[in-house]
Amino acid sequence: MLLLNPGPVTLTERVRHSLLQPDLCDCESEFYDLQDEARERLLEVYALDPTQWSAVLITGSGTAAVESMIAALVPDGGKLLIVENGMYGERIAQIAGQYRIAHEGARHDWMDAVDLQRIAALLDADGTFTHVAVIHHETTTGRLNDLEGLAAICRERGVRLLINSVSSFGAEAIAFDDDCVDAVAGAANKCLHGVPGASFVIVRRSALPQATSRTYYLDLVRLARLQDQRNTPFTAAVHVYYAMVEALREFEEEGGREARHARYAALAEQARAGLAERGIHGVLPAGQSSVVLRAYSLPPGLAYLRLHDGLKSRGFVIYAGQGGLSATLFRISTMDAVTGADVERLLQGFTELLPAESAHP
Ligand SMILES: Cc1ncc(COP(=O)(O)O)c(C=O)c1O
């Protein structure tokens, strides 16, 4: 079964086998070696300087990293503007609400690009905003939001930027070199090809002294401090870390981020072109989508469940649209150990499932 959902991903055999290493107590030096290697390799993905940046590991899924980042980095007295053009942007607003962090949402239609002029106007109209949060790759629609444009707006106004890169870290460029970026949240089981259960925040070290400890388990400040001291406050997901480190070694050997981007781009384009030949079109122009995932309009006469189940019986798991989009679109991610031959077989599956009248040869 090949997983074409946006994580958990289809594992390589090498990563799968890495789970079978010796049992390890997370208070032993071998575990701290593993933790150190994971942290160093995460910074190497974007060639970040470890004296400037800290990779903080969290046992928990991607949302745990996002929550840890938001809860820690908007200080008491700060105010967060949340860029929302999909489900994950809206989730950040829920997190901010839960922690009673002063915030406002810049709501967009889920299909729309971020209106940068509107963000600038909102920041200018209310000088109390200290932070902006954004989803880099809004997995709801596959849209890659314009980080550089947003960072420029934040930089000009002295506002700090917090980025959810859960579904883009490792495959898309991230504006780490922009001084306004304070933190980026990611997960092991997406573009890095690890297993679910570990996530991380790449945080600018200079942002930590101002950070607050609103949460106990997800406290970024304590996690960063203890991990720097080769320690951990709680039982870490040891086997998940084994897999994350092996996936990061494989990532490097395969050519790093540029190679992964190029591979995803080729697979996404192959799927796009093949589906277009069959009369199925992306909901966004390819230039606005990430290379990680594309959303497509459901063809007339083919309900999602029939498509999903038909492809599943042929060995592929695709992904439904979220919320109100579930009736109109479906999503395909080529973010894993998928090959061009797999995409060809997938396209053949579409040919077999499409009602005769909706196929456009
Ligand atoms: C952009 C983004 N943020 C957050 C999440 C949530 O991750 P998790 O379900 O691992 O907590 C996802 C999951 O797909 C995502 O794509």
The ligand as an ORCA input file, in Angstrom:
! r2SCAN-3c Opt
* xyz 0 1
  C       0.537     22.335      7.915
  C       0.194     21.308      8.949
  N       0.202     21.661     10.238
  C      -0.099     20.789     11.197
  C      -0.432     19.500     10.899
  C      -0.825     18.578     12.005
  O       0.060     17.585     12.171
  P      -0.275     16.360     13.142
  O      -1.540     15.732     12.651
  O       0.927     15.531     12.915
  O      -0.387     16.877     14.496
  C      -0.454     19.078      9.574
  C      -0.834     17.706      9.217
  O      -0.958     17.336      8.065
  C      -0.139     20.019      8.572
  O      -0.150     19.660      7.276
*
